[in-house]
Amino acid sequence: MQILASDTPKIIFLGDSPLAAVFLISTFYYFVTKLLCFFNIYQINFIRLLAR
């Protein structure tokens, strides 16, 4: 936590740490998949509404 609290920008810290980069990518990927899943459900419901 001391590294994050220091004056050095977080981007440089993340660039130095491969683990942090992997965490960032995985989190981004997780949110993207969640959004895609949400839009998919919304689309299916919209199609069902039109099909009535």
C-alpha positions in Angstrom: 0.0 0.0 0.0 3.0 2.3 0.6 3.8 2.2 -3.1 0.3 3.3 -4.1 0.3 6.1 -1.4 3.6 7.6 -2.7 3.8 10.6 -5.0 4.7 8.6 -8.1 1.8 8.3 -10.5 -0.3 5.1 -10.4 0.2 4.5 -14.1 4.0 4.1 -13.6 3.4 1.8 -10.7 1.1 -0.3 -12.8 3.6 -0.4 -15.6 6.3 -1.7 -13.3 4.0 -4.4 -11.8 2.9 -7.2 -14.2 0.4 -8.5 -11.6 -1.4 -5.2 -11.4 -1.6 -5.1 -15.2 -3.1 -8.6 -15.3 -5.6 -7.5 -12.6 -6.6 -4.4 -14.6 -7.1 -6.4 -17.8 -9.1 -9.1 -16.0 -11.3 -6.5 -14.3 -11.9 -4.7 -17.6 -12.7 -8.0 -19.3 -15.1 -9.0 -16.5 -17.0 -5.7 -16.8 -17.1 -6.0 -20.6 -18.6 -9.5 -20.4 -21.1 -8.3 -17.8 -22.2 -5.5 -20.1 -22.5 -7.8 -23.1 -24.6 -10.2 -21.0 -26.8 -7.4 -19.9 -27.3 -6.1 -23.4 -28.0 -9.6 -24.6 -30.8 -10.1 -22.0 -32.2 -6.7 -22.9 -32.2 -7.5 -26.6 -34.0 -10.8 -26.1 -36.7 -9.1 -24.0 -37.1 -6.5 -26.7 -37.5 -9.1 -29.4 -40.1 -10.9 -27.3 -41.9 -7.7 -26.8 -42.0 -7.2 -30.6 -43.1 -10.8 -31.2 -46.3 -10.4 -29.2 
